[in-house]
Amino acid sequence: MSISDNLSAYKSQIGDNVTLVAVSKTKPIEDLQEAYDAGQRVFGENKAQEMTSKYEALPKDIQWHMIGHLQRNKVKYIAPYVSLIHSVDSVRLLKEIDKEAKKNNRIIDCLLQIYIAKEESKFGLDETEAIDLIENILPELKNIQLVGLMGMATNTENNKTIENEFKELDEFFKYLKNNQLKTSSNFQILSMGMSGDYSLAISCGSNMIRIGSAIFGSRNYTN
Ligand SMILES: *Cc1c(COP(=O)(O)O)cnc(C)c1O
């Protein structure tokens, strides 16, 4: 199966209500170009410099999504062009994004990454921290638009565990939509699901999935 075959198989499976982010981290420009030629316009990367060099090399109508843990000193590289940051996991990071967005005269769309997995290694905010951030910090950050949440389930074979984590995030998403953020009509995105668990994620309410290896093949290194 080629990259374009994989993409069209996904597109027909997920329908129009779910956005497919093609996760192209570690993959060469030629692979991204092939996906672009097949009509893909949304790409996800997890390293600021890698994303920026791909942005410079490829057509300018691509929407670049930062999906990986972002260090504050790297925000300046992506602030001029990034379309969505999925991985906001601290107040300090959000403030830095706001500062760089302002310098670039932009409003940057962000998701809060919520910690749902039963693993030590995953980044993210817990629900209390997220609510605190939304109530007390967000109103001052004029160059941030909060458009939803992102989460990663535990890396396990146990579907029940994954399903419970996805359902928990979906409930929190709906809670924020109907309470804290009910006046913000742009709070609409629930980014959850990767190659191994996307169909479960969609059945639990996801409307944005991040698919890497199932489109581009396995990576030589992961992070
Ligand atoms: C790498 C990565 C993905 C894609 O993973 P696959 O299993 O290759 O589909 C999705 N989300 C995040 C945050 C990632 O880092």
PDBQT file of the ligand as one rigid body, heavy atoms in Angstrom, charges set to zero:
ROOT
HETATM    1  C1  LIG A 301       3.607  10.029  17.018  1.00  0.00    +0.000 C 
HETATM    2  C2  LIG A 301       2.320  10.550  17.543  1.00  0.00    +0.000 A 
HETATM    3  C3  LIG A 301       1.099  10.150  16.967  1.00  0.00    +0.000 A 
HETATM    4  C4  LIG A 301       0.981   9.157  15.843  1.00  0.00    +0.000 C 
HETATM    5  O1  LIG A 301       1.295   7.882  16.278  1.00  0.00    +0.000 OA
HETATM    6  P1  LIG A 301       1.048   6.593  15.359  1.00  0.00    +0.000 P 
HETATM    7  O2  LIG A 301       0.933   5.485  16.321  1.00  0.00    +0.000 OA
HETATM    8  O3  LIG A 301       2.233   6.482  14.466  1.00  0.00    +0.000 OA
HETATM    9  O4  LIG A 301      -0.201   6.827  14.591  1.00  0.00    +0.000 OA
HETATM   10  C5  LIG A 301      -0.064  10.719  17.486  1.00  0.00    +0.000 A 
HETATM   11  N1  LIG A 301      -0.039  11.613  18.495  1.00  0.00    +0.000 NA
HETATM   12  C6  LIG A 301       1.111  12.018  19.059  1.00  0.00    +0.000 A 
HETATM   13  C7  LIG A 301       1.067  13.016  20.160  1.00  0.00    +0.000 C 
HETATM   14  C8  LIG A 301       2.329  11.505  18.604  1.00  0.00    +0.000 A 
HETATM   15  O5  LIG A 301       3.468  11.902  19.190  1.00  0.00    +0.000 OA
ENDROOT
TORSDOF 0
